[in-house]
């Protein structure tokens, strides 16, 4: 009897949601996140493993816990179990695939050759993507964005602080004919905005700001700085009826005016606001205009091209504010915030960043009903405002060594088994656990090749090669 039991693994489920099986240690081939097929009533049901541990009563056995993917809610006892093969997994995925675009971004870890396919419709929910430096986070985000552009009609705007996505319209030399055919139309719709001159210039207009944003730029408090605040309101109202010049010209006019306008000009000069290259007068193509209905399919806002952190903050705040102001049109828009710990941090450092954070939190809490959806990416989850992270229904977690960060993620994304999140400390570059509406169940996978050229690159490490 003992030999017969060892030849065939048995699984039991008392609630039809979870299953348990015992496996002799010498025959153990299951891993956390792997797949198990259980024969019940003549058909195979699929489950994925959530825990593998030695049986404390008999250390020759491993106790394997799993969650049912197929036939959920139907208990069974003593079902014949085996490690599921790629065909088992593929059949289950194909049977339950929704009638929406599937974004093939890589391959499953424990089902060789089976694509890691994200449900495109899941991007009507906020998504949180995180991984430490070197995990492949930026590469993975680029892969996701490429597939969204190629396979859907969703409009996308990207806040790009490290200039990583400025070449999102350029296909790699090794992209292949199929990728070129699928991505050609999408590439034509990518509009990259960077500091400088010309049609692709990244700029904002001060007159597009509301009173709170204008005051934040000049660090004015309506009570403590009431005279200068009132002068600012009057100056903007007067400028609205005349042809606006550059920021420098406007401040020169204030400097030649009586008090308190002269003090307002002095404040602007002391802060260096008049030297910011991000300002424009009546120039077309401001961030406010680009996100309006009928604008580009994809706008890449190259924050990294701006010289100062203050200018990056004003551009990010301007974009998020413009998106919130246009919410009434209810047009779906994916707002990608890379390095989100800088745009909507847990503890904003200045008034502009505080306003940007306020807009991000508002979009996270209320944006979905207006079609505004976030995809926030970061290296440090704890440094992103908690009211942004907690509103995310989708998670893409890459390598993460920090135990405190993993603990926060486990608490926030409680629908993901902690055992899967714990694997992140051992991930290789490109590996991830994906969970939420993006996939039918929490899934381990590896991101596949990019089609487009990466904008940024790591510093060469050829210095480590022994000299001859």
Phi, psi and omega in degrees: 000319180298317180294322179294320179296324181289336181283336182227123178283146181237143180232151180224143175224120182270345180235357181076001179251325180238158177221157181224139173214152177249134185231129173305136186304321183291346180251007186289117177236357182276146177232156175300128183093354177279179186244144179233135174254129181241124179278117178225122179054042174080005178226153182271129173252142184260142175220161172238147186276139179246343181202138175228120183210156176294141176288119183297337180276335181210099187285002171278351182244149173251134178263123184247125177254144180214169175242134183286136175256333185239139180066036182297139179088001180247101181296158175206162178227141173057045177276142178290126185241152177205161174294127182288142177266171180304323181294323177299314182293318182297317180298317181295318179295316181296323182292327184256007185290128180289159182281055178228170180297138175255125182265104180281105185250357181170214183220152178290148182288316187248029173213085189306129177084353180273125184295146167275099187251118179270139177287115182300327180294343180290347179277020164265009174239153178291144183235140178242121180242124182217152179180144182288172180303131180090000182279343185097016183301310183294320178298314181297318179298320177298320178298316179299315182294320177302312183293323177297318180294323183282325190255351182228177176251013183295131174283145185225139170232135188238122170272112192242088186286340182248013179057036182278340187240019182288348179248030182292347177264357184255119179280144177293156179297329182261021184294330180092156184294321181296315179297319180298319180292321183285333189256353186303310182294321180296318181299325180292340182265005181270123180244112181263127179245124180222163179297147180139211181237168175097186186294331182268021184290138173272117181206160176228160180245129182300327182290344177281346183281152172274179186300319181296321180291319179298317179295323180295322179300319183261008178054048181258139173254129184297341179259305183295327181243047191296325181291312179294324179297314179297321178296322178296315179301315181294319180297318180292321179295320178293320181293332182296336182263003180233171177286120183281138174260201177286168178299319180298317180294321180295320180290327176297322178294320179295324181296328180273002182262164179287171176295149004271009182294324179296321177296324177296318178296319179297320178299315180298319179292318180298325179279348181079013183299325182291345181262359180291129181281354184281345185281152170216166178266260178260015182301137176286162176085025175291165179302324178303317182285323186296330184268001179286160177307137183089000179283185182301151178297319181221125178247122175258113181265103185281080179299330181296342180278348178278145190285325187240157176296327180296319179293321177298320180294318182291325178292316180296315180296318181299317181294312182296322178294318179296320179295320180291323179295328182270010186301334183296341180284343177054042175265127180302133180213126175267123181255108182265121178244098176280151185050053187299339179293345176267329184272317180227067184288162177296327180229086181302140184271328183227172183296324179292315178295325177297320178292318177300318178297319179299318178294317180298318179296319180295318178295319179298322184275326188233354189292329186302322182291346176256003180089005181266118185232139182262147163231102183259130180238141182199163172268336186232095182305322184291343181271354176269143182304131186298332180282350170274311183296317186292341179271359181277131179263344180245145179227133169236109183248123177254195187303132182213111182276334186291119178294323181294320177296317180296324178295319178295317179296320179297322180288321182285315182256068187290347179281354178261127178305130180305330180296328177287319179297324181296336180294341185301332180294340183252001183297144169272171182301130178093347180276151184202159165252130182243133184212164181106205181288345181298328184225157182295333178207160176309128194227138172265134180204177178229129182289141183268194188289149174280154173265327187255167183282135176287136181286320179256170179205153177290154176294132181305143181248028180291350176295340182276352180286129180304136177281150181253000000 
